[in-house]
Amino acid sequence: MSTILRAGARAPGFKLHVTPDQVLLLDEIQGKRIVLAFYPADWSPVCGDQMALYNQVLPEFRSRGAEIFGISVDGAWCHQAFAQARHLHFPLLADFEPKGEVARAYGAYRASEGVCERALFVIDEKRAITWSYCSPIAVNPGADGILDALDAMPKTGE
Amino acid sequence: MARLKVPVATSDHVLGANSAAVTLVEYGDYQCPHCAAAQLPVKQILLRYGGRIRLVFRHFPLTEVHPMAGLAAETAEFAGGYGRFWNMHDAIFANQPRLSTHLLVTLVSALELSPRAFHEELASGIHARKVHADFLGGVRSGVNGTPTFFINGVRHDGGYSAPELGASVDNAMLTIAT
């Protein structure tokens, strides 16, 4: 398992496709807490469940001032088809070119398989990582750790 | 190790004696094929351990992928208000492939419950709130898909076949004995 960035580290910036014709910069997201959910691949059964769960828990993240992003090495078109098929209401980022560059920066790349780890990061408004967790690749890490981490942060606006 | 964060309470639907040594809490979704498939092994486990085990069912509908799951859960809650939770629970799973609003109303009538009361209670939102509370409690406890089982408060991370569930129940029994 890779060694992922831990709480206290600065969240590496990124510039990734969020749709085939739209690019998102980490620095563009102002005043929000961010949850980055790295996962190995669109369409694999466990990831499907994990993203379906986050989709369902979305109001809980948003009520805590956080936006969630899924991120894998799949391309933007693949993400688009996956998001449409699963009715996902949050963005999926394509760490596609150069492949896995952002995952590597977060220590969440599995070079042996060429995919992202199943790793979660909670990032505060100042771009500091406040919590991170790397799950065994076959285990859906759920949402409880993310919600506990968001609840442990100062209330938004303080 | 994920643990159940919401203790079993009077608002829960319980099958079996409260004096049972082992409590099996299932988080399930009425439109999930795996939950339907888990019905038989769960019943086998209840039979095998007799009065030593009780089952609690809580709702975990993934409505974005299972659009009928929320209404089905509310229907079971409605039936629960009239002492028919488990009848409705079994009826919904038995009819899972043709789950629809019409089917749920038919099941309400088949259990001799009032369709009018059903519509009124659904409109009040009371059952939707209970279902959502179950869901959130599940999320906080580390439920990451369905079915997810907790055996005496500890998440069972294996499969839901009778041998796999049985092994976890046996372990829980041993823990009590020591």
Interface residues (C-beta under 8 A of the other chain):
Chain A: D49 Q50 A52 L53 N55 Q56 V57 E60 R86 H87 L88 H89 V139 N140 P141 G142 A143 D144 L147 D148
Chain B: A2 K5 L62 T63 E64 V65 F135 L136 V139 R140 S141 G142 V143 N144 G145 D157
